Amino acid sequence: MAQLTDQQIAQHVVNGGFVGEERVVGVAIVLAESRGQTDAIGDVSLQTDKWGPSVGLFQIRSLNADRGPGRTRDQDANLDPATNARHARQIFLEAGGRFTPWSTFIHDTFRQFLDRARNGVSGTGPGALGMPAAGNGTVHMIRPGETLGGIAAAHGLSLQQLRALNPGLFDAAHHNGNLIHPGELVILSPTAAPTPDANTHAIRSGETLSGIAAAHGLSLAQLRAMNPLLFDPAHRDGDLVHPGEVVFL
């Protein structure tokens, strides 16, 4: 069993592609789901011919048909924490950018770990996690029973202003703002929006780590020293990287 610290969990969540305040919620979900144990196995009693156990940091429910290299719900692959976090991000995006596939999110049990998660995230990476904390006046975490209209009014904004700051909360998946979920985040000020950090680079399609290193005046060995997780077996020693992953520079 590999028991990760909160900061180690946060680093995997960051490298998995989660951005902004998603990182805090993601770490809290990991703590609620697996307590940071990379080889945690759950939901064994729920296995069927189709579904296997839940595996790893995010307790990703495995699909028996997905057993194979690189598949999102591969039971074996998801025992690797870097792969697990990256696959969790894919599942999150497939759910419309929401954490609803995780029962600990639906039932709010992740909330008891938010303080630990925020501390873990704030200590991860050189200046990469500058999103303000939810509840500090610029970001609001939706609570049960709240509406976007009510949140806007409570913070002195019109619904149109809130829509401009949070277009993703007014898309078809959210029924044009009428279907929101507890735990989703509402940006209340333009200053709360994540901005690129001079010390990080989000990988774009077709880029390689060697190319990124050269573009920033670094050797590949220097980049490896600052980004060891991008050179692990799941990344085939740096040869397999994914768009959206973050490189520290």
Phi, psi and omega per residue, in radians:
M1 nan 2.313 3.048
A2 -1.891 2.019 -3.139
Q3 -1.752 1.987 -3.095
L4 -1.572 2.629 2.998
T5 -1.325 2.909 3.139
D6 -1.067 -0.660 3.135
Q7 -1.221 -0.624 3.081
Q8 -1.141 -0.707 3.067
I9 -1.047 -0.821 -3.117
A10 -1.040 -0.675 -3.141
Q11 -1.114 -0.699 3.088
H12 -1.144 -0.699 3.127
V13 -1.099 -0.747 3.104
V14 -1.085 -0.899 -3.103
N15 -1.183 -0.366 3.072
G16 -1.259 -0.247 3.065
G17 1.974 -0.046 3.106
F18 -1.204 2.514 -3.068
V19 -2.202 2.776 3.045
G20 0.918 -2.404 -3.076
E21 -1.264 -0.249 3.026
E22 -0.954 -0.573 -3.084
R23 -1.114 -0.729 -3.136
V24 -1.133 -0.842 -3.141
V25 -1.107 -0.693 3.132
G26 -1.071 -0.774 3.118
V27 -1.128 -0.716 3.122
A28 -1.081 -0.665 3.113
I29 -1.169 -0.722 3.079
V30 -1.025 -0.787 -3.126
L31 -1.118 -0.654 3.123
A32 -1.265 -0.609 -3.045
E33 -1.440 -0.804 -2.967
S34 -2.251 -0.084 -3.045
R35 1.028 0.362 3.109
G36 1.465 0.274 3.114
Q37 -1.575 2.043 -3.027
T38 -1.183 -0.428 -3.109
D39 -1.880 0.384 3.139
A40 -1.105 2.366 3.107
I41 -2.159 2.221 -3.128
G42 -2.370 3.119 3.113
D43 0.960 0.559 -3.118
V44 -1.094 -0.629 -3.109
S45 -1.255 -0.214 -3.112
L46 -1.701 0.097 -3.114
Q47 -1.149 2.475 3.098
T48 -2.339 -3.058 3.063
D49 -1.096 -0.476 -3.114
K50 -1.596 -0.789 -2.993
W51 -1.835 2.418 3.017
G52 -1.743 -2.836 -3.134
P53 -1.330 2.957 2.991
S54 -1.521 2.436 -2.882
V55 -2.310 2.436 2.886
G56 1.334 -2.860 -3.000
L57 -0.932 -0.929 -3.101
F58 -1.526 0.054 -3.078
Q59 0.871 1.029 3.128
I60 -1.316 2.144 3.138
R61 -1.174 2.149 -3.055
S62 -1.496 2.559 3.021
L63 -1.869 2.247 -3.121
N64 -1.058 -0.572 -3.138
A65 -1.278 -0.249 -3.108
D66 -1.596 0.064 3.141
R67 -1.201 1.898 -3.102
G68 2.890 2.843 -3.017
P69 -1.057 2.201 2.978
G70 1.445 0.009 -3.100
R71 -1.431 2.563 -2.955
T72 -1.075 -0.672 -3.043
R73 -1.952 0.585 3.099
D74 -1.311 2.063 -3.085
Q75 -0.998 -0.762 -3.087
D76 -1.252 -0.788 -3.102
A77 -1.091 -0.607 -3.047
N78 -1.366 -0.005 2.973
L79 -1.327 -0.299 3.037
D80 -1.443 2.139 -3.016
P81 -1.104 -0.615 3.124
A82 -1.153 -0.769 3.098
T83 -1.131 -0.731 -3.133
N84 -1.015 -0.809 -3.127
A85 -1.147 -0.696 3.131
R86 -1.155 -0.707 3.103
H87 -1.209 -0.599 3.074
A88 -1.070 -0.697 3.097
R89 -1.081 -0.707 3.108
Q90 -1.091 -0.754 3.132
I91 -1.135 -0.696 3.084
F92 -1.031 -0.803 -3.135
L93 -1.186 -0.673 3.108
E94 -1.118 -0.425 3.102
A95 -1.553 0.265 3.104
G96 1.450 0.449 -3.112
G97 1.296 0.606 3.141
R98 -2.277 2.751 3.131
F99 -1.636 0.334 -3.072
T100 -1.089 -0.365 3.076
P101 -1.175 -0.208 -3.107
W102 -1.765 2.180 -3.106
S103 -1.113 -0.526 3.129
T104 -1.212 -0.368 3.020
F105 -1.403 -0.827 -3.118
I106 -1.024 -0.704 -3.072
H107 -1.652 0.125 3.040
D108 1.173 0.194 -3.133
T109 -1.248 -0.300 3.105
F110 -1.173 -0.398 -3.015
R111 -1.090 -0.547 -3.105
Q112 -1.163 -0.235 -3.127
F113 -1.839 0.096 -3.035
L114 -1.114 -0.680 3.133
D115 -1.120 -0.795 3.088
R116 -1.064 -0.722 -3.128
A117 -1.113 -0.738 -3.122
R118 -1.131 -0.704 3.095
N119 -1.141 -0.697 3.125
G120 -1.130 -0.753 -3.131
V121 -1.183 -0.705 -3.079
S122 -1.152 -0.361 3.142
G123 -1.751 0.247 -3.035
T124 -1.891 2.106 3.004
G125 1.403 2.671 -3.097
P126 -1.367 1.616 3.046
G127 1.226 0.385 -3.018
A128 -1.605 -0.201 -2.955
L129 -2.091 1.050 -3.015
G130 -1.519 0.253 3.117
M131 -1.186 2.428 3.097
P132 -1.218 2.697 -3.129
A133 -1.227 2.486 3.043
A134 -1.063 2.409 3.125
G135 1.615 0.043 -3.129
N136 -1.638 0.187 3.105
G137 1.771 -0.253 3.131
T138 -2.005 -0.340 3.063
V139 -2.328 2.383 -3.134
H140 -2.173 2.289 3.063
M141 -1.610 2.158 -3.073
I142 -1.112 2.319 3.086
R143 -1.833 2.781 3.140
P144 -0.957 2.354 3.087
G145 1.570 -0.192 -3.126
E146 -1.367 2.714 3.041
T147 -2.164 2.783 3.120
L148 -1.161 -0.609 3.081
G149 -1.090 -0.741 3.132
G150 -1.181 -0.699 3.121
I151 -1.126 -0.744 3.114
A152 -1.032 -0.863 -3.096
A153 -1.088 -0.674 -3.109
A154 -1.157 -0.370 -3.109
H155 -1.983 0.310 3.036
G156 1.238 0.487 -3.139
L157 -2.023 2.662 2.960
S158 -1.435 2.828 3.119
L159 -1.128 -0.564 3.105
Q160 -1.138 -0.690 3.094
Q161 -1.134 -0.723 3.130
L162 -1.131 -0.675 3.109
R163 -1.082 -0.730 -3.132
A164 -1.100 -0.585 -3.134
L165 -1.443 -0.391 -3.026
N166 -2.361 1.050 -3.095
P167 -1.029 -0.526 -3.127
G168 -1.144 -0.402 3.125
L169 -1.465 -0.054 -3.128
F170 -2.060 0.346 -3.123
D171 -1.481 -3.097 -3.080
A172 -1.097 -0.620 -3.138
A173 -1.129 -0.473 3.114
H174 -1.705 0.246 -3.137
H175 0.898 0.828 3.120
N176 1.009 0.631 3.088
G177 1.671 -0.078 -3.092
N178 -1.577 -0.171 3.122
L179 -2.204 1.698 3.100
I180 -2.098 2.913 -2.988
H181 -2.261 2.441 3.054
P182 -0.943 2.345 3.140
G183 1.742 -0.333 3.049
E184 -1.196 2.720 -3.020
L185 -1.914 2.391 3.135
V186 -2.008 2.139 3.069
I187 -1.415 2.254 -3.077
L188 -1.882 -0.153 -3.103
S189 -2.579 2.473 3.106
P190 -1.002 -0.455 -3.131
T191 -1.246 -0.225 -3.142
A192 -1.462 -0.266 -3.104
A193 -1.173 2.387 -3.138
P194 -1.115 2.429 3.091
T195 -2.120 2.638 3.130
P196 -1.041 2.495 3.129
D197 -1.755 2.440 -3.092
A198 -1.083 -0.361 -3.086
N199 -1.734 0.190 3.138
T200 -2.357 2.821 3.090
H201 -2.497 2.225 3.063
A202 -1.539 2.147 -3.075
I203 -1.107 2.312 3.080
R204 -1.804 2.797 -3.118
S205 -0.976 2.290 3.104
G206 1.577 -0.174 -3.130
E207 -1.383 2.689 3.051
T208 -2.130 2.777 3.128
L209 -1.150 -0.627 3.123
S210 -1.157 -0.670 3.108
G211 -1.174 -0.691 3.104
I212 -1.137 -0.747 3.119
A213 -1.031 -0.861 -3.113
A214 -1.079 -0.687 -3.113
A215 -1.143 -0.396 -3.121
H216 -1.926 0.300 3.056
G217 1.207 0.508 -3.135
L218 -2.034 2.685 2.956
S219 -1.455 2.810 3.115
L220 -1.112 -0.593 3.106
A221 -1.120 -0.681 3.102
Q222 -1.144 -0.740 3.129
L223 -1.115 -0.680 3.109
R224 -1.079 -0.713 -3.118
A225 -1.107 -0.577 -3.123
M226 -1.545 -0.259 -3.067
N227 -2.399 1.027 -3.053
P228 -1.041 -0.534 -3.099
L229 -1.207 -0.406 3.110
L230 -1.393 -0.048 3.132
F231 -2.066 0.346 -3.128
D232 -1.460 3.083 -3.101
P233 -1.029 -0.590 3.140
A234 -1.132 -0.478 3.099
H235 -1.709 0.208 3.124
R236 0.890 0.865 3.104
D237 1.018 0.634 3.080
G238 1.659 -0.109 -3.100
D239 -1.473 -0.256 -3.133
L240 -2.159 1.703 3.076
V241 -2.062 2.893 -2.991
H242 -2.253 2.472 3.082
P243 -0.949 2.376 3.138
G244 1.710 -0.359 3.076
E245 -1.146 2.605 -3.040
V246 -1.777 2.327 3.095
V247 -1.936 2.185 3.047
F248 -1.438 2.375 -3.053
L249 -2.041 nan nan
